[in-house]
Amino acid sequence: MKDSNLKLHKVVVAFAALAVLATGCGGREGAEEIDSGSGQSDSTATANFGDLTEVCGPGDASTASAQGVTADSIEVGVFSDIGFTKNSEFVDTAKVFTSWCNEAGGINGRELIANTRDSKLMEPRQRMIEACRDDFALVGGGAALDGLGVETRLECLLPSFPAQAVQEKSAGADLEVAASPSKIPGYDNYAGIRTWLMDEAYPESKGAIGMLNGDAAVSKLIGDINRETLVDLGATIVYDELFPLSGVTDWTPYAQAIKSSGVRGLVFLGTFDSLSKLEESLTNMDYKLDWIDANNNAYNDQFIQLLGRSADFQNNVVDLSGVAPLESDEPAVEELKALFDEYAPGSQITLPAMRAWSSWLLFAKAATACGDDLTRKCLYENAREETAWTGGGLHVANDLAEPLPPQPCFNVERATSDGWEPADFGPDNGLYRCDIPARELSEGTSTPPLSLADVGKSMNDLE
């Protein structure tokens, strides 16, 4: 029974479209300090990134101005499910950023210390209690079941700069500042790619859309959102099926059903290794779809390798939602690669890691601007003043002061046997296309995120 439950939980994580969340485990009641350089640097140099200057640097901070803040250090929490997923993308990002920042002098001379909060899938609330006790803020992480901890976070007035938020109670909750949001409360940010695919690139596919989702509560909810958007855009859904959480040993029946239904465009919600096996069956029966929306969990080298000959036979596309592709020659992307090579050689840069890096930059810039009087209120208010935040050039500009409605930009990558490359999606703003607005969901399709009022608090309580 324990093995069965563990298997179910692993699939839930994948279906939550988490891009395999990660960070460290062990240590002080669930926290482990990420090893980084000292903040006491003899250098007068400052850390610049992309078009951001003096992100970190020396200073003369001298007071213990808030919980987790002393004259010498700042402690922040990094949430992750690494004890369950074994994925290190968030802990790697935290290590690289804190090492780089501290080498330049830290935050006004204060050493930046990252405490990993390993929620191990089922323990977000326990880790949040510990973060509320020790951390100044949360930065650059996430957890599959983050909704279990958000009430506790708001009760202790803990600001959060997540790499990604998942559950509806959490995504967009109060005191959260998403530098590059992965989920927009009340909106479907994938209307752009769906419109392009069905109205422009492959118009004949619009009358024969298929949906294949994992049979879990989270994936069903995302499926409902996808279905509503597709129908609203005028699509005809000819195949709509779930596959079991216990796993699929033979994808041939699903491939045969897709073929017999005449599906031309497929929206898949599951793990990328499962999709590669489905595509193997489709390719073996010589059935080629116009397109497959693989979801951006699949944006990695492993998926390309697993696809084999399907990489060229099928047409897999993903929407990076306005984040610069790793294959691009954007200066910020090149800088990030160089920093990972220096401070975490051999570590993989993923889409969630890029979002985490933007969150770290935002936190550092906002904290630096507070000077010696570093408080949660100052940090949060400084971060919310950013009206065109790009993470130094890593992604499209986001208005953090007025995040709703969300920016409409998207960008599409397609899989080939040689790796990922930009699709011909008609960019009109550099790497991105920004002429198709995000779609607002109908009432009842989504649940509002948690607010301070829900826990008996207000912004007046933030200090």
C-alpha positions as CSV (number, residue, x, y, z in Angstrom):
1,M,0.0,0.0,0.0
2,K,2.9,2.4,0.8
3,D,4.5,1.8,-2.6
4,S,1.1,2.4,-4.3
5,N,0.6,5.7,-2.5
6,L,4.1,6.9,-3.3
7,K,3.5,6.2,-7.0
8,L,0.3,8.1,-6.9
9,H,1.9,11.1,-5.3
10,K,4.7,11.1,-7.9
11,V,2.2,11.4,-10.7
12,V,0.3,14.1,-8.9
13,V,3.4,16.2,-8.8
14,A,4.0,15.8,-12.5
15,F,0.3,16.5,-13.4
16,A,0.4,19.8,-11.4
17,A,2.6,21.2,-14.2
18,L,5.3,22.0,-11.8
19,A,8.3,21.5,-14.0
20,V,9.6,19.2,-11.2
21,L,10.1,21.5,-8.2
22,A,13.3,21.3,-6.3
23,T,15.4,22.5,-3.4
24,G,17.4,21.0,-0.5
25,C,16.4,18.9,2.6
26,G,17.5,18.1,6.1
27,G,19.1,20.5,8.6
28,R,17.4,22.7,11.2
29,E,13.9,21.2,11.5
30,G,13.4,21.0,7.8
31,A,15.8,23.7,6.7
32,E,19.3,23.5,5.3
33,E,21.5,26.5,4.7
34,I,22.7,26.6,1.1
35,D,26.4,26.9,0.9
36,S,27.5,30.2,-0.5
37,G,30.4,32.7,-0.3
38,S,30.7,35.1,2.5
39,G,29.0,38.5,2.3
40,Q,32.0,40.2,3.8
41,S,33.9,41.0,0.6
42,D,37.0,43.1,0.3
43,S,36.0,44.1,-3.2
44,T,34.3,47.4,-4.0
45,A,32.8,45.8,-7.1
46,T,29.0,45.4,-7.3
47,A,27.0,42.6,-9.0
48,N,25.3,43.6,-12.2
49,F,23.1,41.4,-14.3
50,G,21.6,42.2,-17.8
51,D,20.3,45.7,-17.7
52,L,20.2,45.7,-13.9
53,T,23.1,47.5,-12.0
54,E,24.2,47.2,-8.4
55,V,22.0,44.2,-7.6
56,C,24.3,43.3,-4.8
57,G,27.2,45.0,-3.2
58,P,29.0,46.2,0.0
59,G,27.5,48.6,2.4
60,D,27.3,49.7,6.0
61,A,24.2,47.9,7.3
62,S,24.4,47.9,11.1
63,T,21.0,47.0,12.6
64,A,18.9,43.9,13.2
65,S,15.9,45.5,11.5
66,A,13.5,42.5,11.1
67,Q,13.0,38.8,11.7
68,G,15.8,37.0,9.8
69,V,17.8,40.2,9.4
70,T,20.9,41.1,11.4
71,A,23.6,43.6,10.9
72,D,25.6,40.8,9.1
73,S,23.1,38.6,7.4
74,I,19.6,38.1,5.8
75,E,18.0,34.7,6.0
76,V,15.4,33.7,3.4
77,G,13.5,30.5,2.7
78,V,13.5,28.5,-0.5
79,F,10.6,26.1,-0.8
80,S,10.9,22.8,-2.7
81,D,9.8,19.2,-2.8
82,I,13.3,17.9,-3.4
83,G,12.9,15.2,-0.7
84,F,10.3,13.7,-3.0
85,T,11.3,14.8,-6.5
86,K,15.1,14.7,-6.2
87,N,15.2,17.6,-8.6
88,S,17.8,20.3,-7.7
89,E,16.8,23.2,-10.0
90,F,15.8,25.6,-7.2
91,V,18.6,24.7,-4.8
92,D,21.1,25.1,-7.7
93,T,19.6,28.5,-8.5
94,A,19.8,29.6,-4.9
95,K,23.4,28.5,-4.6
96,V,24.4,30.3,-7.7
97,F,22.7,33.6,-6.8
98,T,23.8,33.7,-3.2
99,S,27.4,32.8,-4.1
100,W,27.5,35.5,-6.8
101,C,25.7,38.1,-4.6
102,N,27.8,37.5,-1.5
103,E,31.0,37.6,-3.5
104,A,30.1,41.1,-4.5
105,G,29.4,42.1,-0.9
106,G,25.9,40.8,-0.2
107,I,22.9,43.1,0.3
108,N,24.4,46.4,1.5
109,G,27.1,44.3,3.2
110,R,24.7,41.7,4.7
111,E,25.4,38.1,3.8
112,L,22.5,36.4,2.0
113,I,21.6,33.1,3.5
114,A,19.2,30.7,1.8
115,N,17.4,28.1,4.0
116,T,15.9,25.3,2.0
117,R,12.4,24.3,3.1
118,D,11.9,20.8,1.8
119,S,8.1,20.3,1.8
120,K,8.5,16.7,0.5
121,L,5.2,17.1,-1.4
122,M,2.9,16.6,1.6
123,E,4.5,18.9,4.2
124,P,4.1,22.5,3.0
125,R,2.4,23.7,6.2
126,Q,5.1,22.2,8.5
127,R,7.9,23.9,6.5
128,M,5.9,27.2,6.4
129,I,5.6,27.2,10.2
130,E,9.4,26.9,10.3
131,A,9.8,29.7,7.7
132,C,7.5,31.9,9.7
133,R,9.8,31.4,12.7
134,D,13.1,32.0,11.0
135,D,13.0,33.6,7.6
136,F,12.7,37.2,6.5
137,A,11.0,36.3,3.2
138,L,10.5,33.4,0.8
139,V,12.5,33.6,-2.5
140,G,12.9,31.5,-5.7
141,G,11.0,28.3,-4.8
142,G,7.7,26.5,-5.0
143,A,5.9,23.4,-3.9
144,A,3.3,21.2,-5.6
145,L,0.8,21.5,-2.8
146,D,1.6,25.1,-2.0
147,G,-2.0,25.8,-1.1
148,L,-1.5,23.9,2.1
149,G,0.9,26.5,3.4
150,V,-0.4,29.8,2.2
151,E,-2.8,30.4,5.1
152,T,0.1,30.0,7.5
153,R,2.3,32.3,5.4
154,L,-0.3,35.1,5.5
155,E,-1.0,34.7,9.2
156,C,2.7,35.4,9.9
157,L,2.9,38.2,7.2
158,L,5.7,36.5,5.3
159,P,6.4,38.0,1.8
160,S,6.9,35.5,-1.0
161,F,8.8,35.9,-4.3
162,P,8.1,32.4,-5.8
163,A,9.6,30.9,-8.9
164,Q,6.2,29.4,-9.5
165,A,2.9,29.0,-7.7
166,V,0.6,26.0,-8.4
167,Q,-2.7,25.8,-6.5
168,E,-5.4,28.3,-6.8
169,K,-5.3,29.4,-3.2
170,S,-1.6,30.2,-3.5
171,A,-1.1,31.7,-7.0
172,G,-1.6,35.4,-6.7
173,A,-2.3,35.4,-2.9
174,D,-1.5,38.5,-0.9
175,L,2.1,39.4,-0.1
176,E,3.2,37.4,-3.1
177,V,5.2,39.2,-5.8
178,A,5.6,37.0,-8.9
179,A,8.6,38.3,-11.0
180,S,7.7,36.0,-13.9
181,P,4.3,34.4,-13.0
182,S,3.7,30.8,-14.1
183,K,0.0,31.0,-13.2
184,I,-2.3,34.0,-13.4
185,P,-5.4,33.9,-11.1
186,G,-8.6,34.2,-13.1
187,Y,-6.9,34.0,-16.5
188,D,-5.8,31.5,-19.0
189,N,-2.4,32.8,-20.3
190,Y,-2.3,30.1,-23.1
191,A,-5.0,31.7,-25.3
192,G,-2.2,33.2,-27.4
193,I,-0.6,29.9,-28.5
194,R,-3.9,28.2,-28.9
195,T,-5.2,31.1,-31.1
196,W,-2.0,31.0,-33.2
197,L,-2.1,27.2,-33.7
198,M,-5.8,27.0,-34.6
199,D,-6.4,30.2,-36.5
200,E,-3.2,30.8,-38.2
201,A,-0.6,28.0,-38.3
202,Y,-3.0,25.0,-38.7
203,P,-6.5,26.2,-39.2
204,E,-7.8,22.8,-40.3
205,S,-6.9,21.5,-36.8
206,K,-9.5,23.7,-35.2
207,G,-12.3,21.2,-36.0
208,A,-10.4,18.2,-34.6
209,I,-8.9,19.0,-31.2
210,G,-8.0,16.3,-28.7
211,M,-7.3,16.5,-25.0
212,L,-5.6,13.9,-22.9
213,N,-5.1,14.5,-19.2
214,G,-4.0,12.6,-16.1
215,D,-6.9,11.5,-13.9
216,A,-6.1,13.8,-10.9
217,A,-8.0,16.7,-9.3
218,V,-5.3,19.2,-10.2
219,S,-5.0,18.1,-13.8
220,K,-8.8,17.9,-14.2
221,L,-9.0,21.5,-13.1
222,I,-6.4,22.6,-15.6
223,G,-8.3,20.5,-18.2
224,D,-11.5,22.4,-17.5
225,I,-9.6,25.7,-18.1
226,N,-8.2,24.3,-21.3
227,R,-11.5,23.0,-22.5
228,E,-13.3,26.3,-21.8
229,T,-10.6,28.3,-23.7
230,L,-10.6,25.9,-26.7
231,V,-14.4,26.0,-27.0
232,D,-14.4,29.8,-26.6
233,L,-11.9,30.1,-29.4
234,G,-14.3,28.1,-31.6
235,A,-12.6,24.7,-31.5
236,T,-14.4,21.4,-31.9
237,I,-13.1,18.8,-29.3
238,V,-13.4,15.4,-30.9
239,Y,-11.4,13.4,-28.2
240,D,-11.4,14.2,-24.5
241,E,-9.9,11.4,-22.3
242,L,-8.2,10.8,-19.0
243,F,-5.5,8.3,-18.3
244,P,-5.0,6.6,-14.9
245,L,-2.6,7.8,-12.1
246,S,-1.4,4.3,-11.6
247,G,0.4,4.6,-14.9
248,V,0.0,3.3,-18.5
249,T,2.0,0.2,-19.6
250,D,0.7,0.3,-23.2
251,W,-0.2,3.6,-24.9
252,T,-1.3,1.9,-28.0
253,P,-5.1,2.1,-27.2
254,Y,-4.8,5.8,-26.6
255,A,-2.9,6.3,-29.8
256,Q,-5.5,4.2,-31.7
257,A,-8.4,6.3,-30.2
258,I,-6.6,9.5,-31.2
259,K,-6.2,8.3,-34.7
260,S,-9.7,6.9,-35.0
261,S,-11.1,10.2,-33.7
262,G,-9.2,12.1,-36.4
263,V,-7.4,14.3,-33.9
264,R,-5.2,16.9,-35.6
265,G,-4.2,19.0,-32.6
266,L,-3.6,17.5,-29.2
267,V,-3.3,19.2,-25.8
268,F,-1.5,16.9,-23.4
269,L,-1.3,17.3,-19.6
270,G,1.0,14.8,-18.0
271,T,4.7,14.0,-17.7
272,F,7.0,14.4,-20.7
273,D,8.2,10.8,-20.5
274,S,4.5,9.6,-20.7
275,L,4.0,11.9,-23.7
276,S,7.1,10.5,-25.4
277,K,5.7,6.9,-25.1
278,L,2.3,8.0,-26.5
279,E,4.1,9.6,-29.4
280,E,6.1,6.5,-30.0
281,S,2.8,4.6,-30.5
282,L,1.4,7.3,-32.8
283,T,4.6,7.4,-34.8
284,N,4.8,3.6,-35.1
285,M,1.3,3.6,-36.6
286,D,2.4,6.3,-39.0
287,Y,-0.1,8.8,-37.6
288,K,1.1,12.4,-37.6
289,L,-0.8,15.2,-35.9
290,D,-0.6,18.8,-37.0
291,W,0.6,19.8,-33.6
292,I,1.0,18.5,-30.0
293,D,1.0,21.0,-27.1
294,A,3.4,19.2,-24.9
295,N,3.2,21.9,-22.1
296,N,6.4,23.6,-21.0
297,N,7.2,20.8,-18.5
298,A,8.7,19.2,-21.6
299,Y,11.0,22.1,-22.4
300,N,14.3,20.2,-21.7
301,D,16.9,18.1,-23.4
302,Q,15.6,14.8,-21.8
303,F,12.3,15.1,-23.7
304,I,14.1,15.5,-27.0
305,Q,16.1,12.3,-26.3
306,L,13.1,10.3,-25.2
307,L,11.2,11.3,-28.4
308,G,13.6,9.5,-30.7
309,R,12.4,9.6,-34.2
310,S,9.1,11.3,-33.1
311,A,11.2,14.5,-32.5
312,D,11.0,15.1,-36.3
313,F,8.0,13.1,-37.2
314,Q,5.6,14.8,-34.8
315,N,5.3,18.5,-34.2
316,N,5.7,19.2,-30.5
317,V,5.3,22.8,-29.4
318,V,5.5,24.6,-26.0
319,D,4.7,28.1,-24.9
320,L,7.4,29.7,-22.7
321,S,4.9,32.5,-21.7
322,G,7.4,35.3,-22.4
323,V,10.6,33.8,-21.0
324,A,13.6,34.0,-23.3
325,P,14.6,30.6,-24.7
326,L,17.8,29.1,-23.5
327,E,18.7,28.7,-27.2
328,S,18.6,32.5,-27.8
329,D,21.6,34.8,-27.8
330,E,20.0,37.2,-25.3
331,P,22.8,38.8,-23.2
332,A,20.9,38.0,-20.0
333,V,20.6,34.3,-21.0
334,E,24.3,34.1,-21.8
335,E,25.2,35.7,-18.4
336,L,23.0,33.3,-16.6
337,K,24.7,30.3,-18.3
338,A,28.1,31.7,-17.4
339,L,27.1,32.2,-13.7
340,F,25.8,28.6,-13.5
341,D,29.0,27.3,-15.1
342,E,31.0,29.2,-12.5
343,Y,29.1,28.5,-9.3
344,A,27.2,25.2,-10.1
345,P,29.0,23.5,-13.0
346,G,27.1,20.7,-14.5
347,S,23.7,21.9,-13.2
348,Q,20.9,22.2,-15.7
349,I,19.2,25.6,-16.3
350,T,15.5,25.0,-16.6
351,L,12.5,27.2,-17.2
352,P,11.6,27.2,-13.5
353,A,15.2,28.0,-12.7
354,M,15.1,31.1,-15.0
355,R,11.9,32.2,-13.2
356,A,13.6,31.6,-9.8
357,W,16.6,33.7,-10.9
358,S,14.3,36.6,-11.8
359,S,12.7,36.3,-8.3
360,W,16.1,36.5,-6.7
361,L,17.0,39.5,-8.7
362,L,13.8,41.2,-7.7
363,F,14.2,40.4,-4.0
364,A,17.8,41.7,-4.0
365,K,17.0,44.9,-5.8
366,A,14.1,45.7,-3.5
367,A,16.1,44.8,-0.4
368,T,19.1,46.8,-1.5
369,A,16.9,49.9,-1.9
370,C,15.8,49.6,1.7
371,G,19.3,50.2,3.0
372,D,20.0,49.6,6.6
373,D,16.3,49.8,7.6
374,L,15.4,46.5,5.8
375,T,11.8,45.5,6.8
376,R,9.2,43.3,5.2
377,K,7.0,46.3,4.4
378,C,9.9,48.2,2.7
379,L,10.8,45.1,0.7
380,Y,7.3,44.4,-0.5
381,E,6.5,48.0,-1.4
382,N,9.8,48.4,-3.3
383,A,9.1,45.2,-5.3
384,R,5.6,46.3,-6.1
385,E,6.9,49.6,-7.6
386,E,8.3,47.7,-10.6
387,T,6.1,48.4,-13.5
388,A,8.2,46.8,-16.3
389,W,10.2,44.0,-14.6
390,T,12.2,41.9,-17.1
391,G,14.6,40.1,-14.7
392,G,17.5,42.0,-16.4
393,G,16.3,40.9,-19.8
394,L,15.3,37.2,-19.1
395,H,11.7,37.7,-19.9
396,V,9.0,40.0,-21.2
397,A,8.2,43.1,-19.0
398,N,5.7,42.4,-16.2
399,D,3.8,45.1,-14.3
400,L,4.2,44.1,-10.7
401,A,2.3,47.1,-9.5
402,E,-0.8,46.1,-11.5
403,P,-0.4,42.4,-12.3
404,L,-4.0,42.0,-13.6
405,P,-4.8,41.7,-16.4
406,P,-1.6,39.9,-17.1
407,Q,0.8,40.9,-20.0
408,P,-0.4,39.1,-23.2
409,C,3.0,38.1,-24.6
410,F,3.9,34.5,-25.5
411,N,6.6,32.7,-27.4
412,V,6.6,29.2,-28.9
413,E,9.4,26.7,-29.1
414,R,9.2,23.5,-31.2
415,A,11.1,20.2,-30.7
416,T,13.5,18.8,-33.3
417,S,16.0,16.0,-33.2
418,D,18.7,18.7,-33.0
419,G,17.0,20.3,-29.9
420,W,14.5,23.1,-29.3
421,E,14.1,26.0,-31.8
422,P,11.7,28.9,-32.2
423,A,8.5,28.2,-34.0
424,D,7.3,30.5,-36.7
425,F,4.6,32.1,-34.4
426,G,4.9,35.7,-35.7
427,P,6.8,37.6,-32.9
428,D,6.0,41.3,-32.9
429,N,8.0,42.4,-29.9
430,G,11.6,41.0,-30.1
431,L,11.4,37.4,-29.1
432,Y,7.7,37.6,-28.2
433,R,4.3,38.1,-29.7
434,C,2.0,40.4,-27.7
435,D,-1.1,41.0,-29.8
436,I,-3.4,38.3,-28.3
437,P,-4.7,39.1,-24.8
438,A,-4.7,36.5,-22.0
439,R,-8.3,35.1,-21.7
440,E,-10.3,35.9,-18.6
441,L,-12.0,32.8,-17.2
442,S,-15.7,32.5,-16.6
443,E,-17.0,32.8,-13.1
444,G,-16.8,29.4,-11.3
445,T,-14.0,28.0,-13.4
446,S,-11.3,29.3,-11.0
447,T,-11.2,30.0,-7.3
448,P,-9.8,33.4,-6.0
449,P,-6.4,33.2,-4.2
450,L,-6.2,33.6,-0.4
451,S,-6.1,37.2,0.9
452,L,-5.0,38.8,4.2
453,A,-8.6,39.4,5.0
454,D,-9.2,35.7,4.9
455,V,-6.9,35.2,7.9
456,G,-8.0,38.3,9.8
457,K,-5.1,40.5,8.7
458,S,-4.6,43.6,6.5
459,M,-1.7,45.5,4.9
460,N,-1.7,47.7,7.9
461,D,-0.3,44.8,9.9
462,L,2.8,44.5,7.7
463,E,5.9,46.0,9.3
